Amino acid sequence: MHHGLKILVLGDVIGKPGCRAIFGYLGSLKKTTKADCVVVNGENAFEGKGITPEICQMFFKSGVDVITTGNHIWQQREILPFLDKEDRILRPENYPTGVPGKGHCLITVKDKKVGIINLQGRVFLSPLRCPFQVGKDTAVRLRRETPVVIVDFHAEWTEEKEALAIYLDGTISALVGTHTHVQTADERILPHGTGYITDIGMTGPGESIIGMNPSIVIQKNLSQMPLKMEVADKQADIMGVLLSIDAETGKTVSVERIWEKSVI
């Protein structure tokens, strides 16, 4: 494939274990996957809730090109002015107009433009603007600049994720789901060339419950009390997908799941 782009998308980074894996391991993962560009969902990077400007800068230094987020982006107040200043960190595009930050960006990869869109689902989450309408409008706008457009859809509900992917099939290069922290085994290419996976999983402690300390999560379920979750202090798993995209057509050629054990 002559005009190929390889885009590595890594799932929700959870607290210190996830950050250590990105800081210490991303360089070698980029080499082994031959990734041209790295997108990382960072919405849980600071102690499991939100992200700070310092962590963002360390991600960029480690080789991350774009940071996507989701419903926890607002948890750390110091990120709010940074969202307006830094184009390479996104919050979901379909938040109401007027909130800080932006939901899409264009970057240059190997002399080609790549569009990244961040969207958030509405099932079991906040009643935001429609991700279908906002996603379609934003994708059509970005397609005027480049055929290569990737969507991180931060959503809970499998049906909503599949529906949006099929609705946008042929308009975008790929839609990857984030938010559940559990990697799904349904990676595929849709009929009109859009790559898809329901959830790429998490970059966070492997021995955990969705990245959190199991004993607290179990106690929360037994007691039904609103106990505060804590990130499990264990070695991280690194999860995501490697998308191979034809830069001329914008179609996905392959979707390969990534699941590596970090030694850090």
N, C-alpha and C positions, 0 to 999 in steps of 0.2 A: 504494500500500500504506500504510494508515493507521498501523498499529502496527509499523512496521519498525525493526529495529536493524541497523546496519552495523558489523561487527566485523572489524578488520584484524588478521591473524595473520602475523607475519614470521618467516622461517626463521633457523636457527642463526646467531647473530652471531659472526663470526670475528675475534678479536684487535682490534688498533688500527684497521685499515681499516673493519671492521664497526661498531665503536663510534663512529668519526668519522661514519659515515653516519647512525647513529641520532641522535647528538647534533645534527648539523647539518641533517638532511634530514627527520626525522620530522614536524616541525611542518607543513611544506608538503605532505607526503604525506597527512597527516590532513585538511588542507583540501581537496585535490583529490579525495580519495576520499570525503569527508564522513563519515569513520569516527567512530562514537560511542565506540569502545573499542578499545584496542590491546593485543594479546598478543604477546610476543616470546620466542622461545627463546634463552636467554642462556648455554647451557652451555659454549660455546667462546669467551666474550668476553674472558677474560684470557689473552693470548698463545696462544690456541687450545685451552686446557685449563682448564675451570672458570670461576668468576666470583668477584669480590670484593664485599664490602659497598659499597665506594666506587662501583664500576661500577653496582651495582643502584640506588644513590641517584641517580646521574646519568641512568640510564634513566628512573626515575620523574619526575625533573625535566624530561626531554625529552618526556614525554607518554605513556610506557608505563604501562598499568594493571596488568598481571600479567606476571611473568617465569616461563616454564616452563623446564625443564632436561632432563637425561637422565643417561647413565652417567658423564659427566665432572664432575658436580656436586660430587663429594667431593675434587677435586684440590687446591683451595686451602683450607687448614685454617681460615682465618679466617672462611669462610662458614658454618661449622657452627653456632655460636651464633646467627648472624643468621637462619638458617633457622627456628629456634624462635621468634624475636622478631617476624619480619616475615611477615604473612599473604599478602602479594602476590608472594612468590617461592615456587615449588613445586619439589619433587623428585618423581620418579615415585611414585605412590600404592602400587604393588605391591612396594616394598622391604619387607624383613622388619619386623615391628613393633618399635619401640624405637629405630630410627635417627632422627637429628635431622630436624626439619621435618615438612611435611605435603604431601599430594599433591593436594589440591583446595581451592578457595576459592569464596566467593560475593562478588560485587561488585554495586554498584548503578549502573546505566547508564540515564539518562533515566527515573528513577523505576521502573525494572524491575530485578529481580534477574537476574544472569547467573552461571551456575555454570561453573567451569573445572576440568577434571580432567587431570592429567598421568599418563601411563602409559608403561611401558617394555616393549619386546618381549623375547623370550627366545631367539630364533634368532640364533646367533652373538654373543650377549651373555650376561650373568650369568643363572643359573637362578633368577630371582625368583619371587614368588608369581604365580599365573596372572592375566595381564592381562584375560582374558575374565571370570573370576569376580569379580575385584576391581573391574573396570570396570563390570560390570553392577550390582553391589551399590552402588557409589558413585553411579552415575547414577540409580538408583532412589531413593536417599536424597535426592539433590539435586532430583529432580523433584517432591518434596513441597514444595519451596520455590519452584521456578520451572520453566517448560517449556523455558527456554533453557539448554542445557548443551553446552559445547564440549569436545572431547577433543583434546589433543596427544599422539599416540602416537609415542614416540621409538623407532623400530625399524628394523632392517636389511632385513627380508625382506618383499617385496611381498605374498606370499601371506598372511603373518600380519596385515599391515595391512588388506588387503581383507577377510579373514575376520572380524576384529574389528569392522570398520565394518558389515558385513552382519549380524553377530550383534547389534549394538546399534542397527541401523536402526529408527527409530521411537521409541527410548528416549532418544536424544540428538539434538541439533540438527545437529551436524557432527563429523566426525573428520578431522583433518589430520595427515598423517605428517611427521615430522622425522627427522634423523639422517644421511641419506645425502648431504646438501648439493647434491643434483641435483634440480632441479624437474621434476616429471613432468607430462605433458599429458593426464592422465586425470580431470580435475575433472568431477564429475557429482553429480546428486542421486539417491539410492537410492530404491527404490519407496515406502518409508514416510516419505520427507521428510527423511532425513539427508544433509547435504552431505558430500562426500568428495573427497580428493586423496591419492595415495600419498605424495608428498613435496612440500613447499612450497619446497624449495631453501634457499639460504643468503643471509645478508647479510654479504658478505665480498668479498675481492679477486677481481675477475673473471678476471684473467690469473693462473691458479693451477691447482693440482690439489686439488680440494675445499677450497680456501682456503690451501693450503700452497705453499711454494717448490718449483717444478717440478723444479729440478736435484737437490734433496735427495731428493725422492720417487722420481725416476728412478734415482738412484744406489742408493737403498734396494732397489729392485726388481732392479737389475742385480747388486748385491753380496750380497743377502739378509742384510745386516747390520742390526741394530736401530738405525738412525741416528735421531737426534732431529729431528723435524719442526720447521720454522719457518714462521710465517705469512708469506705473500707480502706485500711492502710495495707494494701497488698500489691504485688506486682501486677502491672497492667497488661491486658490484652489490647491489641491494636486492630480495629475492625474498620472496614470500608469497602470501596470498590475501585477497580481500575477500569476506566472507560477508554476504549480506543475509538476515536471519532475521525471520520473522513472530513478534513477541513474544507474541502471544496463543496460538498453537498450538505454537511452538517449532520449526516446520518451516523448513528452508532454502528460500529462494526463488531465490537464485542464488549461484554460486561463480565468482569472477572471479580469474584468476591475475594477480599483480603481478610485474613484472620491470623495474626501473628502474635506469638508470646513475646513480651518485652523481657529483657534480662535486667532491666533497671528497676 
